[in-house]
Amino acid sequence: MKPRLFHLLPLTLLTTALPAFAKPATTPGNPVQRELIYCADQMSHEEREAHRARMQAARTPEAKDALRTAHRREMQERARAAGREVQCEPRGQPGRGQGYRGGQAN
């Protein structure tokens, strides 16, 4: 019985340690950068995912700019049709701001 145990031990260790060597899709130091979507708070989850898919499918910067412009126009028309004022300007990238003390020097 002991010889069989010694044959299974390396196999067990290998299978339990294997996931530790797998490369994760994103690492903490290199997160996936996502572009802020204009008026994302006024879109459904499905609309946001469809917009992201269209942006990923666009291969040139010009095609992406055209998609952004069309999306902005569509969202502004949607706000006007609902009788709302358009207030969808993105506030900037997360983590890019005045900092802890609002930019004041000590």
N, C-alpha and C positions, 0 to 999 in steps of 0.2 A: 504494500500500500504506500509506503514512503517514496519509492522511486517514482511512482505516478504523480505524487504531490510535487516533487521537484521538477517534473516536466510541465506541470500546469502553472507553476508559480511564475516563470518568465512570461508566459503567454498572458496571464492575468495582469501582470505589471505593464506589459506592452499595451494592452487594450485600454487600460485605465489611464495611461500616460499619453496616449496618442492625441487626444483632443487638445492637450496643452501645447503641442507643437504645431497645431493647425493655425494658419495665419488668419486673424480676424478681418472682416470686411473693412472695418474702420478701427483705427487705433486712437487712444485718447489724445495723442499729440497731433493727429491728422484727421479731424472730423470731416464729414461730408459737408461742403459748403452749399447751402441752398439759397437761391436768389429770393429776395422778398417779392411777393406778388402784389401788384397794385390792387387795392380794395379787396384783399384776401378775406377780410372779416365779413364782407358782404357776399361771399361766394359759398356755395355748398362744398362739402368735401369732394364730391365727384367732380365739380367744376374745377377745383384747384388741381386735382390729380390729372384731369384732362389737359389743363393748361401746362402743367409740368411735362406731360408726355409730348405735347406739341413742341415745347421748347427743346426737349432732348432730341427730338426728331430733326429739328432745324440744324443744319450743319455749318452754315456760314454766319458770321456776325450780322450781316445785312438781313438775313432771313429772320434771325432772332429779334433784331430791332423792329422789323416789320410786324412780327407777332406781338411785341410789346406795345407798339403804337396802336394796332387794331384792338388789342385787349383794353388799353386805356380808353380808347374812344367808346368801346362797347359798355364799359363800366360807367362812364360819364353819362351816356344815353340812358342806361338803366336807372341811375340816380335821378336824372331829370324826369323820367317817366313816373317815378315813384314820388316826385315832388320833394326830393331831398337835395340838400346842398352837397356837392361832392367834396368830401374831406378824407381823402385816401392817400395822402402823401406818406410814403414810408418814412419812419423815424430814423432810419440809418441802420447800419449793421449792428447786431448785438455785440457788446464788448468794445465798441468804438465810440467813446464819448468823453465826457469831461473827467471821468474817473471817480474815485472814492470821495474826493473833496470838491468836486465841481471845478477842477482845474486851478484851485487856489494854491499858491505856493506857501510853504510853511514859514 
